[in-house]
Amino acid sequence: MDLDKVKKIHFIGIGGIGLSAIAKLMKKKGKDVSGSDLARSLMTEKLEKMGIKISIGQSEQNIASDVDLVIYTMAAAKDNPELKKARAMNIEAISYPESLGMVFNKKFGIAVCGTHGKSTTTAMAGLLLDDAGIDPTVLVGSIVPRFDSNLRVGSGKHMIIEACEYERAFLNYYPEMIILNNIELDHTDYYKDIDDFRSAFEVFVGHLPEDGVLIANGDDIEISKIKYQISKIRNRNIKILNFGLDKSNDVMGYDIVPGEGKTEFKVSFRGKDLGEFVLKIPGSFNVYNALAAATLGLELNIPVDIIKRSLSDYSGIWRRFEIKGNYHPASAPEELWQGKGALVISDYAHHPTAVNSTIKAAREFYPGRRIFAVFQPHQHNRTKRLYNDFLNSFNSADLVILSEIFDVAGREEKGDQNVSSLNLANDIRDQNKDLEDRVFYAKDLSETRKLIDEKIRPDDILLVMGAGDIYKIADDLIKK
């Protein structure tokens, strides 16, 4: 199918972070765009402001007879009424990653993949190319403040996307360059084990052309296995650039100094000192993300001073250590708070490693302040499969609230429903005596909010984490 010839497109699940970006792109290309979703959201509101007709609720009536193409979210059930109607009418229906591939594969594609850091690295890379005057098209799984969107449409040949591995979606993309951040088991409802998970990335890297470039985390053990396979089995002439903290990497970060409000570190490129870099965002994991973006910049011959300036200007994206503002409970005595507030930070962290790293980053960025972690596990299967890892994710926090697990429609098995955040809270207390009296369970968001108001103190760092609807609490605490 040639998307250039399509006139009218309907999107099922248009409020999704990825699908909404494609909808915006098609609208900017002059297509007649409509869509539906189960509930209103920030994304549907932005789309409506662009003149896109949005239906809340999904019904076969939303599929007009003159629709040329239906693009659907991967979360759509097989019996989705709109999808069934489209097929009954012989309307072409394709998934989100298939549609993205149709656009991306015509460009000089740069795909960012890995278990952690995809959105941040994609945003850093997109902003860097923008700062360098390359004028890229950028699609991010979050909202970038400068773009005021999850999409930037550029006139240049380069397109940078966040390439998700769920259900091997990224195998629809054929990039010229791949940034591979890390490989750690996730999406446990789809992948059997780490070998199955890693194999998907191996196949994806194999999509690079003969003169393609792989920018890879040289410190990651699972990635090293993929690079070995490329060189030994496939005998591909793929250029590999490694980044990381080990001296063996092409681009090496070192002398990392975490501090209040910034992270400083030095960088060398194949032994040549590039000087000091500064980030306004915390955590060693963000140093890795910055090194990945910097490596891309060096490969594209972007001057080092532009790379430094772009990274130092980077202030974050939606729901990635996003500072929302200060919160002061209305019911709390004013004399206790004395004009101070608790700093509310919203973060998408939902994998045990990401939760642990985010709490540690808050500890580094705000030394001496109490870290109050509020977490909503995402999906019962993930919680069950990674349960033991979650038990150690909160050791750096001072106080923890575990909201009940967010149930993901269409991706949950009945056999996984026997795990609860209550189990997790009890086992964390049993395992870590330092947290015995400081871990609390909340059955829903309402109870989570009540517990926050009971436990919050002046000058706390309130870290609200999860990939479900827990972000609503952070938004509600800081009403503009």
Secondary structure, DSSP 8 states (H G I E B T S, - for coil): --GGG--EEEEETTTSHHHHHHHHHHHHTT-EEEEEESS--HHHHHHHHTT-EEEES--GGGS-TT--EEEE-TT--TT-HHHHHHHHTT-EEEEHHHHHHHHHTTSEEEEEESSS-HHHHHHHHHHHHHHTT---EEEEEEEETTTTEEEE--SSSEEEEE---GGGGGGG---SEEEE-------TTT--SHHHHHHHHHHHHTTS-TT-EEEEETT-HHHHHHHHHIIIII----EEEEEESSTTSSEEEEEEEEETTEEEEEEEETTEEEEEEEESS-SHHHHHHHHHHHHHHHHTT--HHHHHHHHHH---BTTBSEEEEEE--TTS-HHHHTT--EEEEEE---SHHHHHHHHHHHHHHSTTS-EEEEE--B-HHHHHHTHHHHHTTTTT-SEEEEE--B--TTS--GGGTT--HHHHHHHHHHH-GGGTTSEEEESSHHHHHHHHHHH--TT-EEEEE-SSSTHHHHHHHS--
